[in-house]
Every structure is written in structure tokens, then in C-alpha cells.
């Protein structure tokens, strides 16, 4: 799966989303590319156009994706018009300071965007406690549309190791699905 092209465009206001993006990239494999949407270059746009999968990431602010990430989404209008991202794998993740924090609205925005682009959406598959008590901390927010992470403000480490591991496994899942979709085998 090392030949897959997976791009992770993200916006990170305080560093949390970037750290989750890095964990997802670690799971997705050595060819995963992180793209900070505030500093997009022509080469970054070319990487997105050539990608087999795109994993969108932004914090949830005030019930939706951060406005700076929304600006990025609005810049792909000609790609939509020309069908350039049709049949690419799409996935998404978000962070927030509240267990709900309306993070679902951000993932819905990302999945709707992917549907409009003709992409194939991949959700979260990790099942943790309480369903599987032997897996405490896996998918703590119980999100299936994509990856949600709740920041632990005021703690020494504001992202839990379990969330970073869930992010890594999410990257692995997206890579495996992408490999299956692109190469035709698991």
C-alpha cells in the first residue's frame, strides 16, 4: 500500500487538528501527505488532483468546520465542474473541546462536499468501550461518519493517547479501503 497517494488537507487553529492529522498520516503510510490549507501551493493542488484519497480535517468552531477550512473547500469549484475528484476516496476528521460540540455537523459538511465531488466516503470503524470493554478509549466519541476527537483542555497532554491511536487506525482504514478501491484487492 506504499504506492497510494493519500493527501490530508487540514486547518489547525491551536495545533490539535494538526496532531490528529499527523497520527492519521502515520497510519495511512509513508506516502501520506499533510497539506496545511492556509499555505497551499500549486504543488499542493497538484498533489490533491493526483491523490487516490483525500482525508479532510478541521476543528469544529461554533457548530461547523472552521471558516478557514471552508475557504479551502470553496476553492475547488472548477475541480467540481470538471469532475476531477470523481471516484477518489474521501474521509474526514474533526476536533473540538466538547464531547458533542456539534462535531457531527462538520463531518456532515465534509461528507456532503465529498458526495458533491463524486467521491466515495469512508467512515470510522473502530468499536471501543462500552461495547467492547477490552478496548477502552477507542473511538471515544462513538462517531461513525468520520473521526471525532475531544480535546482535553487544562490537562498536561490535551490529546489522549487513545485518540491518537484511533486516528492512526483511521488512517490505516482509509489506506486499506483506498488500496481495495484503486487496486481491486484487499
Secondary structure, 3 states (H helix, E strand, C coil): CCCCCEEEEECCCCCHHHHHHHHHHHHHCCCCEEEEHHHCCHHHHHHHHHCCEEEEEEEEECCEECHHHHHHHHCCHHHHHCCCCCCCEEEEEEEECCCCCCHHHHHHHHHHHHHHHCCEECCCCCCCCCCCHHHCCCCCCCCCCCEEEECCCCCCCCCCHHHHHHHHHHHHHHHHHHHHHHHCCC
